[in-house]
Amino acid sequence: MMTTKGALAAILVGLSFLASQGVRQTPAAGPQSDADTPSPAGTRVEYITDPIMDNMQAVAVTIPEDWHFRGRLVETGPIPAIPYFVWRATSPDGLSMVERLPQFCWAWGTGPHLQDVPRTCVHLQGPMSGETFLQNLAALLKVEYVEGVPIPPEKSAAASRAAQARDHNFQFFVVRNTAELAAATVRFQNGTFKMKGLLGGEVDCTETDYPGRRPGPYQPGGPPSAVYKCDPGIKYTVAPEDQFEAVTSVWNRPGMAGHMNSQWDYARGVRIQQWGDAQNRAFQAQFQLQQQQFQQNQATQLRMHNEFLANMQHGTDLSMARARASMNARSTSASDWVDYALNQQTVRDPGTGQLSKVSSAYSYTWVDSSGQHSYQTSDPTANPNATMPGNWTKQRVVHGDGSQ
């Protein structure tokens, strides 16, 4: 059974997809059917399109006009369900960031239909609150969980009403929906900058009840099932502590962040309804075939999973062998191994030759002319010289002993 930390790691893996996904940039304006939410001054709108729906504009994300943006839609399963959208907006200096994290889910329940839950979901013994989820998420992101943020009762009530409106009685099962709002502050250190963050969003859960089946001439009987599945949509805001209030005030303005295109939402809903009707008509005749296909898919996924682990282990063994050979051949490797063990990297100032030990969690390190202030970022386009006082120099990664 996958652990909570193991499944949460998928969030960080999913973030890497954003680096290669482009979106169409558009002058500041509302999405096609959301003109009632005008964009604030000094902003622009980025659209995330849906390739399955002929590249229809699915989500409009309003961001400050000088920030960088990447985003994409991620399908959540083989059926035409509403996909999950992921995006990240980064300030010009690379220090501040607002992003919608990739999908994560957990499930629990009883009966044979519990096995239909995707294997990427964490299987729990019972419900997990939004606050507990954010505490686990903070630990995975390696930031300090500070405290939960109270949610106004009227907002919680509105989210619950919206969730209940999605309840539906299908021919062979019943779906009930709940929603919980949760938020928490976190903090961490980025170079010489004290950083503050806000994790918050909505945890949407569905309860699907399947009645038991009596045995018949063409299908076996089966017990009832009650399957609970939760999918949180989390937004993560990060900024230096002394800039956090200013950044959040910009992003808290009406019309900021993501807005779903209602025309696209309707078109997707029609497709889902069509699929549901077809499934209801064919459910009885296809039951045995679906069960066989499910078992085959499970076996194929397990085989691919084992092959992937074997290939990954083989690659790790080769990498470790090459590292050991290099360590024996060159004395510089010893210092590199020390950096690796300490989750560090060594950087050199190309102007002064000064060496510094910094975190290996980021791709780029900048130091100002005093040599006393630094920060790190993974955004290759970030340049503090345009946005921060002083002269900043990008550091060069070298061996642990300072050699090229």
KEKE-3310 file (N, C-alpha, C; in steps of 0.2 Angstrom, whole numbers, plus 5000, padded with zeros to 4 digits):
npx = (5004:5003:5012:5007:5017:5023:5014:5011:5023:5021:5016:5027:5034:5025:5026:5037:5033:5028:5038:5040:5028:5019:5008:4995:4998:4988:4982:4976:4961:4944:4940:4931:4918:4916:4915:4910:4919:4930:4947:4960:4968:4985:4987:4988:4980:4982:4979:4974:4972:4962:4966:4959:4946:4946:4956:4950:4947:4950:4953:4956:4969:4973:4986:4999:5006:5020:5024:5030:5024:5017:5007:4995:4983:4978:4973:4962:4959:4953:4940:4929:4931:4931:4946:4961:4969:4985:4996:5009:5014:5027:5037:5047:5060:5061:5059:5046:5031:5016:5006:4996:4994:4999:4987:4981:4976:4966:4958:4945:4935:4922:4919:4918:4920:4930:4942:4942:4947:4959:4976:4985:4980:4981:4977:4967:4962:4951:4943:4952:4956:4956:4965:4974:4979:4986:4996:5004:5007:5015:5026:5031:5035:5045:5045:5041:5027:5017:5004:4986:4974:4960:4944:4931:4914:4904:4910:4913:4901:4895:4904:4900:4886:4888:4894:4885:4876:4880:4877:4871:4859:4863:4859:4864:4871:4874:4880:4887:4892:4904:4912:4927:4935:4952:4966:4983:4998:5015:5033:5051:5068:5077:5092:5098:5086:5071:5057:5040:5024:5008:4997:4983:4965:4952:4945:4938:4926:4920:4906:4902:4889:4886:4874:4871:4872:4861:4864:4864:4859:4869:4879:4889:4884:4886:4892:4887:4895:4904:4912:4924:4931:4944:4949:4960:4961:4974:4981:4997:5006:5020:5032:5045:5046:5045:5039:5027:5014:5011:5012:5002:4991:4990:4987:4975:4965:4949:4946:4958:4970:4964:4951:4937:4932:4915:4908:4917:4916:4903:4902:4911:4904:4892:4898:4902:4890:4884:4893:4890:4877:4878:4886:4877:4868:4875:4880:4876:4878:4892:4899:4906:4916:4923:4927:4937:4945:4950:4957:4967:4973:4978:4987:4996:5000:5006:5017:5023:5027:5036:5046:5050:5055:5065:5073:5076:5083:5094:5100:5103:5113:5123:5126:5131:5142:5150:5152:5159:5171:5175:5178:5189:5198:5200:5203:5195:5182:5179:5175:5164:5155:5153:5146:5135:5130:5126:5116:5120:5128:5142:5147:5155:5160:5161:5167:5174:5179:5175:5170:5156:5145:5130:5112:5107:5094:5090:5092:5099:5110:5111:5122:5125:5135:5141:5143:5137:5123:5112:5102:5092:5085:5074:5070:5075:5074:5074:5080:5088:5094:5086:5076:5079:5088:5106:5120:5120:5126:5126:5130:5143:5142:5153:5166:5166:5178:5181:5187:5186)
npy = (4994:5011:5024:5039:5049:5044:5045:5059:5063:5063:5075:5084:5079:5081:5095:5097:5096:5108:5115:5113:5116:5127:5141:5151:5169:5183:5199:5209:5204:5197:5180:5170:5168:5174:5188:5195:5196:5207:5210:5216:5232:5233:5220:5204:5191:5174:5160:5143:5130:5117:5102:5091:5096:5103:5112:5122:5137:5134:5138:5153:5163:5176:5186:5197:5209:5208:5196:5179:5165:5148:5134:5120:5108:5093:5077:5067:5054:5039:5041:5054:5065:5080:5089:5091:5107:5114:5127:5140:5155:5167:5179:5193:5193:5180:5177:5177:5168:5160:5147:5133:5118:5101:5087:5078:5064:5054:5039:5029:5016:5003:4986:4979:4988:4997:4994:5000:5013:5024:5019:5028:5035:5038:5025:5025:5022:5029:5045:5060:5076:5092:5101:5091:5086:5097:5099:5087:5090:5101:5096:5087:5096:5102:5113:5124:5121:5133:5138:5135:5144:5152:5149:5159:5157:5159:5157:5143:5138:5141:5134:5121:5120:5122:5110:5100:5103:5096:5083:5067:5055:5040:5026:5015:5018:5030:5046:5057:5073:5083:5097:5105:5119:5124:5131:5137:5144:5144:5143:5146:5146:5154:5155:5170:5175:5177:5167:5167:5157:5153:5140:5134:5130:5120:5105:5093:5080:5064:5053:5037:5026:5010:4998:4981:4966:4954:4937:4932:4924:4928:4935:4936:4938:4951:4961:4976:4992:5006:5020:5032:5046:5059:5075:5087:5104:5114:5130:5138:5151:5160:5171:5183:5187:5201:5205:5198:5202:5212:5205:5196:5204:5209:5198:5194:5202:5205:5195:5190:5176:5159:5156:5147:5144:5145:5141:5131:5123:5119:5112:5101:5095:5091:5081:5072:5068:5062:5051:5045:5041:5032:5022:5018:5011:5001:4994:4982:4972:4973:4970:4959:4959:4971:4968:4958:4965:4975:4967:4963:4975:4979:4969:4972:4985:4982:4974:4984:4993:4985:4983:4996:5000:4990:4995:5008:5005:4998:5009:5017:5009:5008:5022:5024:5016:5022:5034:5029:5025:5037:5044:5037:5040:5053:5066:5076:5072:5067:5079:5082:5072:5074:5086:5081:5072:5081:5088:5099:5111:5118:5134:5147:5164:5172:5184:5188:5176:5170:5157:5148:5138:5131:5127:5112:5112:5121:5128:5139:5152:5168:5182:5197:5212:5214:5202:5197:5195:5183:5174:5160:5152:5142:5147:5150:5163:5172:5188:5197:5210:5219:5221:5222:5231:5235:5226:5211:5195:5181:5165:5152:5135:5124:5111:5102:5105:5117:5117:5118)
npz = (5000:4996:5004:5013:5011:5000:4990:4990:4985:4972:4968:4968:4958:4948:4946:4938:4925:4921:4916:4903:4896:4886:4885:4878:4877:4881:4879:4894:4898:4901:4902:4888:4892:4904:4906:4916:4926:4927:4922:4934:4934:4927:4924:4915:4905:4904:4895:4897:4886:4880:4873:4869:4867:4855:4857:4864:4874:4890:4904:4911:4917:4927:4930:4937:4926:4923:4927:4926:4917:4917:4912:4911:4906:4914:4911:4921:4920:4911:4907:4900:4910:4920:4918:4927:4931:4931:4936:4936:4942:4942:4950:4943:4949:4953:4966:4972:4971:4964:4963:4957:4963:4957:4955:4969:4978:4989:4996:5004:5010:5008:5001:4984:4974:4979:4974:4961:4962:4957:4957:4960:4970:4988:4999:5013:5030:5034:5034:5031:5037:5030:5036:5042:5030:5024:5034:5032:5019:5020:5027:5017:5007:5014:5022:5036:5045:5051:5056:5056:5046:5050:5042:5035:5041:5032:5019:5020:5021:5009:5000:5004:5000:4986:4983:4986:4977:4966:4968:4962:4956:4948:4937:4942:4953:4966:4969:4980:4986:4995:5002:5009:5015:5018:5025:5028:5035:5031:5033:5028:5023:5011:5005:5010:5013:5022:5020:5017:5017:5010:5010:5003:5000:4992:4998:4989:4991:4986:4989:4984:4981:4979:4975:4982:4971:4965:4961:4944:4928:4919:4926:4941:4958:4970:4984:4992:4989:4996:4992:4996:4990:4989:4983:4983:4979:4978:4981:4981:4988:4989:4996:5000:5018:5021:5010:5008:5012:5003:4991:4992:4994:4981:4974:4980:4974:4966:4953:4950:4948:4943:4932:4927:4910:4906:4895:4890:4901:4901:4888:4891:4901:4894:4887:4897:4902:4891:4890:4902:4901:4890:4897:4907:4899:4894:4904:4911:4901:4898:4910:4914:4904:4907:4920:4917:4908:4917:4927:4918:4915:4927:4929:4919:4922:4934:4930:4921:4931:4939:4930:4927:4940:4940:4930:4934:4946:4940:4932:4943:4949:4939:4939:4952:4951:4941:4948:4959:4952:4947:4959:4964:4954:4953:4964:4967:4967:4980:4987:4980:4983:4997:4996:4990:5000:5009:5004:4996:4985:4977:4973:4963:4963:4948:4947:4958:4963:4975:4985:4989:4999:4995:4995:4986:4981:4972:4955:4952:4958:4966:4971:4979:4977:4989:4994:5005:5004:4997:4985:4980:4965:4954:4942:4926:4920:4929:4936:4947:4946:4939:4947:4961:4974:4972:4965:4957:4955:4945:4951:4948:4946:4953:4957:4973:4979:4973:4961:4943)
capx = (5000:5007:5011:5005:5023:5025:5009:5012:5029:5019:5015:5033:5036:5021:5028:5042:5030:5026:5044:5040:5021:5018:5001:4994:4997:4983:4981:4972:4954:4941:4939:4926:4911:4917:4916:4907:4924:4935:4954:4962:4974:4992:4988:4987:4977:4985:4974:4976:4968:4960:4967:4953:4940:4949:4960:4945:4950:4947:4954:4959:4973:4975:4992:5003:5008:5027:5026:5031:5018:5017:5002:4993:4978:4980:4967:4962:4957:4951:4933:4929:4930:4934:4953:4964:4973:4991:4999:5013:5016:5034:5039:5053:5066:5061:5058:5039:5028:5009:5005:4991:4998:4995:4982:4983:4969:4966:4952:4944:4928:4921:4916:4923:4922:4935:4948:4942:4950:4966:4982:4989:4977:4983:4972:4967:4957:4946:4944:4958:4954:4960:4971:4980:4983:4991:5002:5008:5010:5021:5032:5034:5038:5051:5044:5039:5020:5016:4997:4980:4971:4953:4940:4925:4909:4900:4913:4913:4894:4894:4907:4896:4880:4890:4896:4879:4872:4883:4874:4867:4857:4863:4854:4867:4875:4873:4885:4886:4898:4906:4918:4930:4940:4957:4972:4989:5004:5022:5039:5057:5074:5080:5098:5098:5079:5066:5051:5033:5020:5001:4994:4975:4961:4946:4946:4932:4926:4914:4904:4899:4886:4884:4870:4873:4869:4859:4867:4860:4862:4875:4884:4889:4881:4891:4890:4887:4901:4903:4919:4925:4937:4945:4953:4961:4964:4978:4985:5003:5008:5027:5036:5049:5042:5044:5035:5022:5007:5010:5011:4995:4986:4989:4983:4968:4960:4944:4947:4965:4971:4961:4943:4935:4927:4909:4906:4920:4913:4896:4904:4914:4898:4888:4902:4902:4883:4884:4897:4887:4871:4880:4888:4872:4864:4879:4883:4875:4881:4899:4902:4911:4922:4926:4931:4943:4950:4953:4962:4973:4976:4981:4993:5000:5003:5011:5023:5027:5029:5041:5051:5052:5059:5071:5077:5078:5089:5100:5103:5106:5119:5128:5128:5135:5148:5154:5154:5165:5177:5178:5181:5196:5203:5201:5202:5190:5176:5177:5172:5157:5151:5152:5141:5129:5127:5124:5111:5123:5132:5147:5147:5160:5158:5165:5171:5179:5182:5173:5167:5150:5141:5122:5107:5106:5087:5088:5096:5103:5111:5114:5125:5126:5142:5144:5145:5133:5116:5111:5096:5092:5079:5074:5067:5081:5073:5074:5086:5087:5097:5081:5070:5081:5094:5113:5123:5119:5130:5125:5136:5145:5143:5160:5167:5166:5184:5182:5189:5181)
capy = (5000:5017:5028:5046:5053:5042:5048:5066:5065:5064:5082:5088:5077:5084:5102:5097:5096:5115:5119:5112:5118:5134:5143:5157:5175:5187:5206:5209:5204:5192:5174:5171:5169:5176:5195:5199:5197:5211:5210:5222:5236:5231:5213:5201:5185:5168:5155:5136:5127:5109:5099:5086:5100:5107:5118:5127:5140:5131:5141:5160:5164:5183:5187:5203:5209:5207:5190:5174:5160:5141:5130:5115:5103:5086:5072:5063:5047:5037:5044:5062:5069:5087:5088:5095:5111:5116:5133:5143:5162:5168:5186:5194:5192:5173:5175:5176:5163:5158:5141:5128:5112:5096:5084:5073:5061:5049:5036:5024:5013:4996:4983:4977:4994:5001:4992:5004:5019:5024:5017:5034:5038:5035:5021:5026:5018:5033:5051:5064:5083:5097:5103:5086:5086:5103:5097:5082:5093:5106:5091:5085:5102:5103:5119:5123:5122:5138:5138:5135:5150:5152:5150:5162:5152:5160:5154:5136:5136:5142:5128:5115:5121:5121:5103:5096:5104:5091:5076:5064:5048:5037:5020:5009:5020:5036:5050:5063:5077:5087:5101:5108:5124:5124:5136:5137:5148:5140:5147:5143:5150:5154:5159:5175:5178:5173:5166:5165:5154:5151:5134:5135:5128:5117:5098:5090:5073:5061:5047:5034:5021:5005:4993:4974:4963:4947:4933:4930:4919:4930:4938:4934:4942:4955:4965:4983:4996:5013:5022:5039:5049:5066:5078:5094:5109:5118:5135:5139:5157:5161:5178:5185:5189:5208:5207:5194:5206:5216:5200:5193:5209:5209:5192:5194:5207:5201:5193:5187:5169:5155:5157:5142:5146:5142:5138:5125:5118:5116:5107:5095:5092:5087:5075:5068:5066:5057:5045:5042:5038:5026:5017:5015:5007:4995:4992:4975:4968:4974:4970:4954:4961:4976:4965:4955:4971:4978:4963:4963:4982:4979:4965:4976:4991:4980:4972:4990:4996:4982:4984:5003:4999:4987:4999:5013:5002:4997:5015:5019:5005:5011:5029:5023:5013:5027:5039:5026:5025:5044:5046:5034:5042:5061:5068:5081:5068:5067:5084:5082:5067:5077:5091:5077:5070:5087:5091:5105:5112:5123:5139:5152:5171:5173:5191:5188:5170:5168:5150:5147:5132:5133:5122:5109:5111:5126:5128:5146:5156:5175:5185:5204:5214:5214:5195:5195:5193:5179:5170:5155:5151:5138:5150:5153:5169:5177:5192:5202:5216:5223:5222:5223:5235:5232:5223:5204:5191:5174:5161:5147:5129:5120:5105:5104:5108:5124:5117:5119)
capz = (5000:4995:5010:5012:5009:4994:4985:4990:4981:4965:4968:4966:4951:4943:4945:4933:4918:4919:4913:4895:4894:4885:4884:4874:4880:4878:4883:4899:4897:4904:4897:4884:4895:4911:4906:4922:4931:4923:4925:4937:4931:4928:4924:4909:4906:4901:4894:4896:4882:4881:4866:4868:4865:4849:4860:4867:4880:4896:4910:4911:4923:4928:4933:4936:4919:4922:4930:4921:4918:4913:4914:4907:4908:4915:4912:4927:4920:4904:4905:4899:4916:4920:4919:4932:4928:4935:4933:4941:4940:4946:4949:4939:4952:4955:4973:4974:4967:4966:4959:4958:4963:4953:4958:4974:4980:4994:4996:5008:5009:5009:4995:4979:4970:4981:4969:4955:4964:4954:4961:4962:4976:4994:5002:5020:5033:5035:5032:5033:5037:5026:5040:5042:5023:5024:5038:5028:5013:5022:5028:5011:5004:5018:5025:5043:5046:5056:5060:5052:5045:5050:5036:5037:5041:5026:5014:5021:5019:5001:4997:5005:4995:4979:4982:4987:4970:4961:4969:4956:4956:4942:4937:4946:4959:4969:4970:4985:4986:5001:5001:5015:5014:5023:5023:5033:5034:5032:5032:5026:5022:5004:5005:5016:5013:5026:5016:5020:5012:5011:5007:5004:4994:4994:4997:4987:4992:4984:4991:4978:4984:4974:4979:4980:4965:4965:4955:4938:4923:4915:4930:4948:4963:4973:4990:4991:4990:4998:4991:4997:4987:4990:4978:4985:4974:4983:4978:4985:4988:4992:4995:5006:5023:5021:5004:5008:5012:4997:4986:4993:4992:4973:4971:4982:4971:4962:4946:4950:4948:4938:4931:4922:4905:4907:4889:4890:4906:4898:4883:4894:4905:4889:4885:4903:4902:4885:4892:4908:4898:4887:4902:4910:4895:4892:4911:4913:4896:4898:4916:4914:4900:4911:4925:4914:4906:4923:4929:4913:4915:4933:4928:4914:4926:4939:4926:4919:4937:4941:4925:4929:4946:4939:4925:4938:4950:4935:4931:4949:4950:4934:4941:4958:4949:4938:4953:4963:4948:4946:4965:4964:4949:4954:4971:4967:4968:4987:4990:4977:4987:5003:4995:4988:5006:5013:5000:4995:4980:4978:4968:4963:4960:4942:4947:4964:4964:4981:4985:4993:4999:4995:4994:4980:4979:4967:4950:4951:4964:4964:4976:4978:4977:4996:4996:5011:5003:4991:4985:4975:4961:4948:4936:4922:4917:4934:4936:4952:4944:4936:4952:4968:4974:4972:4959:4958:4950:4945:4953:4943:4949:4952:4961:4980:4981:4970:4954:4937)
cpx = (5004:5006:5009:5011:5024:5020:5010:5018:5027:5018:5021:5035:5032:5023:5033:5039:5029:5032:5043:5033:5020:5010:5001:4994:4992:4983:4976:4965:4951:4941:4932:4919:4911:4918:4914:4913:4930:4942:4956:4967:4980:4992:4987:4984:4981:4979:4977:4970:4967:4961:4962:4947:4942:4952:4956:4948:4946:4947:4958:4963:4975:4981:4995:5006:5015:5029:5027:5026:5019:5011:4999:4987:4980:4974:4968:4960:4955:4945:4934:4927:4933:4941:4955:4969:4979:4994:5004:5015:5022:5035:5045:5059:5066:5060:5051:5036:5021:5008:4999:4994:4995:4991:4985:4976:4971:4959:4951:4937:4928:4918:4921:4925:4927:4942:4948:4945:4957:4971:4986:4986:4980:4977:4972:4962:4951:4947:4950:4956:4959:4966:4976:4983:4988:4997:5007:5011:5016:5027:5035:5038:5044:5051:5041:5031:5019:5009:4992:4977:4963:4949:4933:4919:4905:4903:4913:4906:4892:4898:4903:4890:4882:4891:4890:4875:4874:4881:4870:4865:4858:4859:4857:4871:4873:4879:4883:4892:4898:4912:4920:4935:4945:4963:4977:4994:5010:5027:5045:5062:5076:5086:5097:5091:5075:5060:5045:5029:5013:4999:4987:4972:4955:4947:4939:4932:4919:4912:4900:4896:4884:4880:4872:4869:4867:4862:4862:4863:4868:4880:4883:4886:4887:4888:4890:4894:4899:4911:4919:4931:4938:4950:4954:4963:4967:4982:4991:5006:5015:5030:5040:5045:5040:5040:5028:5015:5006:5009:5004:4990:4985:4985:4976:4963:4955:4946:4954:4964:4966:4953:4942:4930:4921:4906:4910:4918:4907:4898:4907:4908:4894:4892:4902:4895:4882:4887:4893:4880:4873:4883:4883:4868:4868:4882:4883:4879:4889:4903:4907:4917:4926:4930:4938:4948:4953:4958:4968:4977:4980:4988:4998:5004:5008:5017:5027:5030:5036:5047:5054:5057:5066:5076:5080:5084:5095:5103:5106:5113:5124:5130:5133:5142:5153:5156:5160:5171:5180:5181:5188:5201:5204:5199:5197:5183:5174:5173:5165:5153:5149:5146:5134:5126:5124:5118:5114:5126:5137:5147:5152:5158:5163:5169:5176:5182:5180:5169:5161:5147:5134:5118:5107:5099:5085:5094:5101:5104:5114:5116:5126:5133:5145:5146:5141:5126:5116:5104:5096:5085:5080:5072:5073:5080:5073:5081:5085:5089:5091:5076:5073:5087:5101:5114:5123:5123:5128:5131:5137:5146:5149:5160:5167:5172:5186:5185:5184:5178)
cpy = (5006:5021:5035:5050:5051:5045:5056:5068:5066:5071:5086:5085:5080:5092:5102:5098:5103:5118:5118:5114:5125:5135:5150:5163:5180:5194:5205:5209:5197:5186:5175:5172:5171:5184:5199:5200:5201:5210:5216:5226:5233:5223:5210:5194:5180:5163:5148:5133:5119:5106:5094:5090:5105:5113:5124:5130:5137:5135:5148:5161:5171:5183:5194:5203:5208:5201:5185:5168:5153:5138:5125:5111:5096:5082:5068:5056:5045:5040:5051:5066:5076:5086:5092:5100:5114:5122:5136:5150:5164:5176:5187:5192:5184:5172:5174:5172:5161:5152:5137:5121:5106:5092:5079:5070:5055:5046:5031:5021:5006:4993:4983:4983:4999:5000:4997:5011:5019:5022:5022:5037:5034:5031:5022:5022:5022:5040:5055:5071:5087:5099:5098:5085:5091:5102:5092:5085:5098:5102:5089:5090:5105:5111:5119:5125:5127:5137:5138:5142:5149:5153:5153:5157:5153:5157:5146:5134:5136:5136:5122:5115:5119:5113:5099:5097:5099:5084:5073:5057:5045:5030:5015:5011:5028:5040:5056:5067:5082:5091:5104:5113:5124:5128:5135:5141:5143:5145:5143:5148:5149:5158:5164:5178:5174:5173:5164:5162:5153:5145:5134:5132:5124:5109:5095:5083:5070:5054:5043:5027:5016:4999:4986:4971:4956:4943:4932:4925:4921:4934:4936:4939:4946:4959:4972:4986:5003:5016:5030:5041:5056:5069:5085:5098:5114:5124:5137:5146:5158:5168:5179:5188:5197:5210:5203:5197:5209:5211:5197:5198:5210:5204:5191:5198:5203:5200:5190:5179:5165:5156:5152:5146:5142:5138:5131:5120:5115:5110:5101:5092:5088:5081:5070:5064:5061:5051:5042:5038:5031:5020:5014:5010:5000:4992:4984:4970:4968:4972:4965:4956:4966:4973:4962:4960:4974:4974:4963:4970:4982:4975:4969:4982:4988:4977:4979:4993:4992:4983:4991:5003:4996:4991:5005:5011:5001:5003:5018:5015:5007:5018:5028:5020:5018:5032:5036:5026:5032:5046:5043:5037:5050:5062:5073:5078:5068:5073:5085:5077:5070:5082:5087:5075:5075:5090:5099:5105:5118:5128:5144:5158:5172:5180:5191:5182:5167:5162:5151:5140:5133:5127:5119:5109:5116:5125:5134:5149:5163:5178:5192:5206:5214:5207:5193:5193:5189:5176:5165:5154:5145:5141:5153:5160:5175:5181:5198:5209:5221:5225:5223:5227:5232:5229:5215:5200:5184:5169:5155:5140:5125:5114:5107:5107:5115:5123:5117:5112)
cpz = (5000:5002:5008:5009:5002:4988:4985:4986:4974:4963:4965:4959:4946:4941:4939:4926:4916:4915:4905:4892:4892:4884:4880:4878:4877:4882:4888:4897:4900:4899:4894:4887:4902:4911:4912:4927:4927:4926:4928:4933:4932:4928:4917:4910:4901:4900:4893:4892:4883:4874:4865:4865:4860:4852:4862:4873:4886:4903:4908:4917:4923:4932:4933:4929:4918:4925:4924:4922:4914:4916:4909:4910:4909:4916:4918:4927:4912:4902:4904:4905:4916:4922:4925:4929:4933:4932:4938:4938:4945:4945:4945:4942:4954:4962:4975:4969:4969:4961:4961:4958:4959:4958:4963:4976:4985:4994:5002:5007:5010:5002:4989:4974:4973:4977:4963:4956:4961:4959:4963:4968:4982:4997:5009:5023:5035:5033:5035:5032:5032:5030:5041:5035:5022:5028:5035:5022:5014:5024:5022:5007:5008:5020:5032:5043:5052:5060:5054:5051:5045:5044:5038:5036:5034:5020:5014:5019:5012:4998:4998:5000:4988:4978:4982:4980:4965:4962:4963:4958:4949:4943:4942:4952:4960:4971:4975:4986:4993:4999:5008:5013:5020:5020:5029:5031:5035:5031:5031:5025:5015:5004:5011:5016:5017:5022:5020:5015:5014:5007:5008:4998:4997:4993:4995:4987:4989:4987:4986:4981:4979:4978:4977:4974:4967:4960:4950:4933:4919:4920:4937:4952:4966:4979:4988:4992:4992:4997:4992:4994:4987:4986:4980:4979:4978:4979:4983:4984:4992:4991:5001:5011:5023:5015:5004:5008:5006:4991:4986:4992:4985:4971:4974:4979:4967:4955:4945:4950:4942:4938:4925:4917:4905:4901:4888:4895:4904:4893:4886:4898:4900:4888:4891:4903:4897:4887:4897:4905:4894:4891:4905:4906:4894:4899:4912:4908:4896:4905:4917:4910:4904:4916:4922:4912:4912:4926:4924:4914:4922:4933:4924:4918:4931:4936:4924:4926:4939:4936:4926:4935:4944:4935:4930:4943:4946:4934:4937:4950:4946:4937:4947:4956:4946:4943:4957:4959:4948:4953:4966:4959:4950:4961:4972:4969:4976:4990:4987:4981:4994:5002:4994:4995:5010:5010:4998:4988:4981:4972:4969:4960:4954:4943:4953:4966:4971:4980:4990:4993:5000:4994:4987:4977:4973:4961:4949:4957:4962:4971:4974:4979:4984:4998:5002:5010:4996:4991:4979:4971:4956:4942:4932:4920:4923:4934:4941:4951:4942:4942:4959:4968:4974:4965:4961:4953:4951:4946:4948:4947:4948:4957:4968:4982:4977:4963:4949:4936)
residu = (MET:MET:THR:THR:LYS:GLY:ALA:LEU:ALA:ALA:ILE:LEU:VAL:GLY:LEU:SER:PHE:LEU:ALA:SER:GLN:GLY:VAL:ARG:GLN:THR:PRO:ALA:ALA:GLY:PRO:GLN:SER:ASP:ALA:ASP:THR:PRO:SER:PRO:ALA:GLY:THR:ARG:VAL:GLU:TYR:ILE:THR:ASP:PRO:ILE:MET:ASP:ASN:MET:GLN:ALA:VAL:ALA:VAL:THR:ILE:PRO:GLU:ASP:TRP:HIS:PHE:ARG:GLY:ARG:LEU:VAL:GLU:THR:GLY:PRO:ILE:PRO:ALA:ILE:PRO:TYR:PHE:VAL:TRP:ARG:ALA:THR:SER:PRO:ASP:GLY:LEU:SER:MET:VAL:GLU:ARG:LEU:PRO:GLN:PHE:CYS:TRP:ALA:TRP:GLY:THR:GLY:PRO:HIS:LEU:GLN:ASP:VAL:PRO:ARG:THR:CYS:VAL:HIS:LEU:GLN:GLY:PRO:MET:SER:GLY:GLU:THR:PHE:LEU:GLN:ASN:LEU:ALA:ALA:LEU:LEU:LYS:VAL:GLU:TYR:VAL:GLU:GLY:VAL:PRO:ILE:PRO:PRO:GLU:LYS:SER:ALA:ALA:ALA:SER:ARG:ALA:ALA:GLN:ALA:ARG:ASP:HIS:ASN:PHE:GLN:PHE:PHE:VAL:VAL:ARG:ASN:THR:ALA:GLU:LEU:ALA:ALA:ALA:THR:VAL:ARG:PHE:GLN:ASN:GLY:THR:PHE:LYS:MET:LYS:GLY:LEU:LEU:GLY:GLY:GLU:VAL:ASP:CYS:THR:GLU:THR:ASP:TYR:PRO:GLY:ARG:ARG:PRO:GLY:PRO:TYR:GLN:PRO:GLY:GLY:PRO:PRO:SER:ALA:VAL:TYR:LYS:CYS:ASP:PRO:GLY:ILE:LYS:TYR:THR:VAL:ALA:PRO:GLU:ASP:GLN:PHE:GLU:ALA:VAL:THR:SER:VAL:TRP:ASN:ARG:PRO:GLY:MET:ALA:GLY:HIS:MET:ASN:SER:GLN:TRP:ASP:TYR:ALA:ARG:GLY:VAL:ARG:ILE:GLN:GLN:TRP:GLY:ASP:ALA:GLN:ASN:ARG:ALA:PHE:GLN:ALA:GLN:PHE:GLN:LEU:GLN:GLN:GLN:GLN:PHE:GLN:GLN:ASN:GLN:ALA:THR:GLN:LEU:ARG:MET:HIS:ASN:GLU:PHE:LEU:ALA:ASN:MET:GLN:HIS:GLY:THR:ASP:LEU:SER:MET:ALA:ARG:ALA:ARG:ALA:SER:MET:ASN:ALA:ARG:SER:THR:SER:ALA:SER:ASP:TRP:VAL:ASP:TYR:ALA:LEU:ASN:GLN:GLN:THR:VAL:ARG:ASP:PRO:GLY:THR:GLY:GLN:LEU:SER:LYS:VAL:SER:SER:ALA:TYR:SER:TYR:THR:TRP:VAL:ASP:SER:SER:GLY:GLN:HIS:SER:TYR:GLN:THR:SER:ASP:PRO:THR:ALA:ASN:PRO:ASN:ALA:THR:MET:PRO:GLY:ASN:TRP:THR:LYS:GLN:ARG:VAL:VAL:HIS:GLY:ASP:GLY:SER:GLN)
# end
